[in-house]
Amino acid sequence: MKTVILDAGHGKKDSGAVGVTKKFEKDFNLSMVLKVNELLKKNPEINVILTRSTDVFVELVDRAKIANKAGADVFLSIHANAGEPPAKGSETLYTKDMDKPFATIIHKYLMSVTGLADRKCRYQNLSVCRNTTMPAALIEPGFLTNQAEEELLFNEEFQNRLAVAMAQGICEYLGVKYGVRTTPAGTYPVDVLLNDVPYEGLLIEGKSWVPAKLILNALGARWSYALRSIYVGDTKVDTKNYDGTSYIKGTDLRDLGIVRGVFLDPDAINTKRVLIYPKESVTNE
């Protein structure tokens, strides 16, 4: 399982660049991240984590902390550029030496979609790339301060094509197939939140199932896998295997005494959200 961090630049009080027609960079960034997320979530070998999924503000250092804490394999930050009105084109930026191979692949896919002037894949000292411990890149597909490019960036068809290109580039770098996740009818996605890090789980017949390997490793639990079943310590727990990922019930973590509590967040409306509280956490139960 590979973990990908998608970072929508700016947010809330920080609008980022402001376009010719007063469109905000933060909105473009978030729209793109959500589209790429939906595509990557279909791949059974990829776990996707977003630094923000709504219009909120996240400090630059905290974006890197989310990625580092998750032990991510790659980090992609999505932005839009700004400059003098004549400025135009697409670019991909990186900071660390380890970033360059990833950034080079991402830039190849970026240029295959935008059709704009090639501002190259190049070095820039960026906080989110500098402070992440995995390969990281930041894309600037076009300039909001260029009227033609602003119009293109906020075109739905263009965004969809760009999202596919970014997902394909990430898959190529990770060496995994760009494909579709299949789960049985009646199975729904659920966001699992542990130590402020989101994971992709499933909701099956009203019960939450969490990705066993990722969650148990994050909790430091002793576990093993044998005969298509997960064992926590010496205890065999109910296991469901879909597309190469093993899931266990969230409530089993609580019943085995690994965590303090597991709750279905009542405020989550569309994608349901499961909150896992480690033993050291303090909650207002």
N, C-alpha and C positions, 0 to 999 in steps of 0.2 A: 504494500500500500504506500503510495506517494502522497505527501501533503503539500498542497499548493496554497500560498497566501495571495489573495487578491486585495489590493489596496486602492480604494477610491480616494484620490487626493482631495484635500481640503474638506469642507463640510460645515454646516450650521453658520456660525458667525464668520467663518473664513470662506468667502465665496470663490476665492481663486480669481482667475482672469474673468473679466467682464467683456462680453462680445460687442460687436458693432450695434446689434439690436438689443443689447442689455441682457443677453442670455448669460447664465452663470456657468463657469467651468465646473463647479462642484456638482451640478446637476448632470452634466455630460459624463463626468467621471463615474458617478454612482450608477447611472443608466447602463454604462458599459460593463462595469463590474458585475452587476446583477445578471446581465445577458451571458457573460463568460461563465459565471458561476452555474447557471442553469445548464449550459452545455457540458461543463466538466463533471457535474454531478451525475451525469448519465454514464460516466466511465467507471467501471467497477474497480479500477486500480487507483483511483484518485480520491483523496479526501480534501475538500475545499474549505478554507477558513477565510472569512472576510474581516478586514479590520474595521469596517463599518458597513452596515446594510441599510441604514436610514440616514436622514440628514442630521447627523451629529458631528461634533468636533472631536477629533482624536489627535493628541499631541504626536509629533513626529517620532519622538523617542518611544512612545507607547506603541506605535505601529510596529516598530522593530521588535519591541519586547514581546508582542503577541506572536510574531513569527518565531523568535528564538525559543520562547517557552513551548511552542508546539513542536519544535524540532523539525521545522518545515524543510522541504527539499528545494523549493524555489519561491521567490517573492516577485510579484509583478505589480508595479504601481502604475495606475492609469491617470493621465492628466491631459490637458489641452494647453496649447502655447499662447503667448501674448507678446506683442512687440509693436513696432511702428507699422502703420497700415500696409506698406509694401511687403513686409515680412511674410514668408509663406513656406510651406513644406512640412515634411514628417521627419522625426528623429527619434532615436532610441538612445538612452543614456545609461551609463554604468559607472561604478566607482572602484570596486575591488578587482584585482586580477581574476579572481574566480568568477566574476560576473560576466566577463567578456564573451565566453562561448554561448551562454544563455542569451545574452543581449543580442548577439549576432544572429541567432536563429529567429528570435522575436522580430528583429528588424527586417529580416527577409520576408516574413509573413506580413508585417506591417506594410511594406512597400508594395506587396502583391495586391493590396486592396485599395490603398489611398489614391494611387495614380498622381500624387503630388510631387513637388520637387524633393529630391533626396538630400536631406541635411545630415545623413550618415548616422552610423552607430558610433558613438564617441564617449570619451571620458568626461565626467563632471562630478565634482565632489558633492554628493547628495546624502543627506542625513539617513534616509530610509535604506539606502544601499550601503552606506558606510557602517551603520550600526547593526545590520543583519549578519548572521553567521553563515548564511546560505547564499547561493548565487541569486542576485537580485538585478532587476532592470526597471527602468521607468520609460514609458512611451509618451511621446507628444505627437499625436497623429496629424495635428494641423493647428492653425492659428485662429483663435476666436476674434482677434482684432483684424482679420482679413475677412471681408464680408462673404466672399465666395466660399471660403473654407469654413466659416461659422455655419453657413447654410448646410454645407455638406456634413459637418460633424453632428448636427441635430436632425439629420435625415434618418428616418427609421430603417430604411433598407440598407443604407451605408453602415449604420451601427450594427445591424444583424450580420453583415458580411465581415465587419471588423471583428466582431465577437467570435465568429467561427475561426477566423485566421489566428486570433490570439490563443484560442483553445487548441488548435492544431499545432501551433508553435510550441506551446507548453508540453503537449504530448510528445512531439518529436524530441525535444530536449530530454524528457524523462525516459524516453524509450518505451513508451506504452502506446497502445492502440487508441486512436481517436474513435470511440465507439459508444454504444448505447447500453445503459444499465437496465436489466429487466428484473422485475419482481412480480410476484403473484398478484392477481386481482384482489382488491381489498387491502392492499398494503400501501401505506402512505408515508411520505418523508416526515421526519420530526427532527428539529434542532436539539442537540444535547449540549448543555452548557456545564462545563466543569472547570473550576478555577478561572473563569472568564474566557475560556477557550471553547469555541463551538465545534461540535463534531456532528456528522450526519448519521442519524439513527432512523428507525422505522417505527411506525405505529401499526400494530397488527391486532385486530379484534379488541381495540381499546386499550391495549397494553403497550408500553414503550420498550423497544429493544435497542440496545446500544452496541456500537462496534467493539467487540470484545478486546481485540489486540490493542487498539488505541487507548481505550478507557482503562483497561487493567494495567497497561504499562504506565500511563499517566498517574495512576494511583499507587504504583510501586507494588502491586499485588503479585504473589507467586501463583503462576498459572501454567497450564500446558494444554496441548491440543492432541487428541487421539481418537481415532475412529469417528471423525467428523463431529466430535463433541468437545466442549471446553470443560476443563477441570480447574477449579479454583482451589489451590491447595490440593487436598485429596478428594474434594467434593465435585461430583459431576453435576453440571447445571444444564438446564434446557438450552439447546443451541439450535439456531436456524442459520443455514448457509445459503447465501445468495451471491452469485457472480463473484466468487472468490473471497467474500467477506463473511466472517462468522459473527453472529449477533447473539447476545444474551439479554434476558429481561433486566431492566433497570432495577426492579424491586429485589432481584436476587443479590445485588450488591449490598443493599440494606440488610436483607435477611441473613447474609453471611457475615455481617458486621464489618464490611470493608469501608462503608461510608456511613455517615450519620443519618442522611435522609435523601430520598429521591421524590421529587414533586413534579407534577404536570402543571406548568405555569398557567393560571386561569386567565391571564391578560393577553396571552398569545392568541391571535385570531386566525390568520391564514395558516402559515406553517406553524404547527404546534411546537411547543418548546418544553423540554424536560430539564429541570434544574437538579444537579447532583451536588450535594453538600458533603465534602470530606469530613472526617472526624474532627479536625481542628477548627472547622468553620463554626461561626456563631450565627444563628438564625433567630428570627422573631416568631417562633412557633407558638 
